[in-house]
Amino acid sequence: MASYNNYIYWMLGKYFPSTCLVAEENGQVLGYIGALLSAEKRKIFIWQIAVKSEERGRQIGRKLLQSVLLTAGDMGIMQLEIAINDKNSSCRHMVEKLVQDLQGTITEKERYQDEGFCETVYSILIDCIRSKNFNK
Ligand SMILES: CC(C)(COP(=O)(O)OP(=O)(O)OC[C@H]1O[C@@H](n2cnc3c(N)ncnc32)[C@H](O)[C@@H]1OP(=O)(O)O)[C@@H](O)C(=O)NCCC(=O)NCCS
């Protein structure tokens, strides 16, 4: 996953604090999710999720994503989108499994293609997800 200038992460944390989150343990950052609410589309776009390589498989990514889905529900935002690289089956599995467990729906929406870079944009509908379904 590409990481960007610190200024980008400062801006995300400052202006999107409910949906840009870190997972911490003993003062160490183990994972991160960056998601942004589009006011005009009434959708949240999940831009980045990353877990430190040695900490993967501990449900950290799932919990970060779950927190954003819960926040979306609390905000009355029922649609989210995420672009996942076609080669990234671990991320796709994580997202599909969580949405399925929460009885939401996930569908392919469109494709983004650039030189050597191919992503599918998935639309997540959480209409039936309410806070009671979450163990935050
Ligand atoms: C994708 C990523 C965020 C997953 O984080 P994670 O904390 O390791 O994932 P979790 O432990 O929460 O896994 C949740 C579910 O995802 C799926 N999953 C996670 N890693 C997987 C893998 N390598 N292969 C298949 N399924 C996987 C499983 O269904 C898992 O559920 P289970 O443990 O009950 O089977 C992590 O692998 C990562 O940081 N990858 C590099 C950055 C990246 O690709 N980000 C995504 C861009 S969209």
The ligand as a MOL file (V3000), in Angstrom:
LIG
                    3D

  0  0  0     0  0            999 V3000
M  V30 BEGIN CTAB
M  V30 COUNTS 48 50 0 0 0
M  V30 BEGIN ATOM
M  V30 1 C -6.0310 -6.3240 4.0710 0
M  V30 2 C -5.5720 -6.1380 5.5150 0
M  V30 3 C -5.9040 -4.7070 5.9460 0
M  V30 4 C -6.3370 -7.1410 6.4070 0
M  V30 5 O -6.0480 -6.8300 7.7650 0
M  V30 6 P -5.9490 -7.9820 8.8750 0
M  V30 7 O -5.9900 -7.3270 10.2070 0
M  V30 8 O -4.8100 -8.8640 8.6090 0
M  V30 9 O -7.2880 -8.8060 8.5950 0
M  V30 10 P -8.2010 -9.5140 9.6940 0
M  V30 11 O -7.3460 -10.2850 10.6490 0
M  V30 12 O -9.0960 -8.4910 10.2870 0
M  V30 13 O -9.0300 -10.5290 8.8040 0
M  V30 14 C -10.4320 -10.4540 8.6940 0
M  V30 15 C -10.8460 -11.4090 7.5910 0
M  V30 16 O -10.2400 -11.0320 6.3670 0
M  V30 17 C -9.9290 -12.1890 5.5940 0
M  V30 18 N -8.4810 -12.2270 5.3790 0
M  V30 19 C -7.5520 -11.4690 5.9960 0
M  V30 20 N -6.3260 -11.7750 5.5150 0
M  V30 21 C -6.5090 -12.7400 4.5900 0
M  V30 22 C -5.6400 -13.4540 3.7470 0
M  V30 23 N -4.3100 -13.2220 3.7320 0
M  V30 24 N -6.1800 -14.3670 2.8980 0
M  V30 25 C -7.5100 -14.5890 2.8810 0
M  V30 26 N -8.3920 -13.9480 3.6690 0
M  V30 27 C -7.8920 -13.0260 4.5090 0
M  V30 28 C -10.4090 -13.3620 6.3820 0
M  V30 29 O -11.7090 -13.6390 5.9090 0
M  V30 30 C -10.4530 -12.8590 7.8080 0
M  V30 31 O -11.4220 -13.4600 8.5780 0
M  V30 32 P -11.1070 -14.8220 9.4170 0
M  V30 33 O -9.8560 -14.5380 10.1740 0
M  V30 34 O -12.3140 -14.9640 10.2780 0
M  V30 35 O -10.9590 -15.8650 8.3740 0
M  V30 36 C -4.0490 -6.4260 5.6810 0
M  V30 37 O -3.7650 -7.6530 5.0800 0
M  V30 38 C -3.1370 -5.3460 5.0650 0
M  V30 39 O -2.7740 -4.3740 5.7200 0
M  V30 40 N -2.7330 -5.5430 3.8060 0
M  V30 41 C -1.8370 -4.5880 3.1460 0
M  V30 42 C -2.5160 -3.2860 2.8420 0
M  V30 43 C -3.7350 -3.4990 1.9750 0
M  V30 44 O -3.7090 -4.2780 1.0320 0
M  V30 45 N -4.8200 -2.7770 2.3010 0
M  V30 46 C -6.0850 -2.8850 1.6260 0
M  V30 47 C -6.2890 -1.9100 0.5500 0
M  V30 48 S -8.0180 -1.9450 0.0720 0
M  V30 END ATOM
M  V30 BEGIN BOND
M  V30 1 1 1 2
M  V30 2 1 2 3
M  V30 3 1 2 4
M  V30 4 1 2 36
M  V30 5 1 4 5
M  V30 6 1 5 6
M  V30 7 2 6 7
M  V30 8 1 6 8
M  V30 9 1 6 9
M  V30 10 1 9 10
M  V30 11 2 10 11
M  V30 12 1 10 12
M  V30 13 1 10 13
M  V30 14 1 13 14
M  V30 15 1 14 15
M  V30 16 1 15 16
M  V30 17 1 15 30
M  V30 18 1 16 17
M  V30 19 1 17 18
M  V30 20 1 17 28
M  V30 21 1 18 19
M  V30 22 1 18 27
M  V30 23 2 19 20
M  V30 24 1 20 21
M  V30 25 1 21 22
M  V30 26 2 21 27
M  V30 27 1 22 23
M  V30 28 2 22 24
M  V30 29 1 24 25
M  V30 30 2 25 26
M  V30 31 1 26 27
M  V30 32 1 28 29
M  V30 33 1 28 30
M  V30 34 1 30 31
M  V30 35 1 31 32
M  V30 36 2 32 33
M  V30 37 1 32 34
M  V30 38 1 32 35
M  V30 39 1 36 37
M  V30 40 1 36 38
M  V30 41 2 38 39
M  V30 42 1 38 40
M  V30 43 1 40 41
M  V30 44 1 41 42
M  V30 45 1 42 43
M  V30 46 2 43 44
M  V30 47 1 43 45
M  V30 48 1 45 46
M  V30 49 1 46 47
M  V30 50 1 47 48
M  V30 END BOND
M  V30 END CTAB
M  END
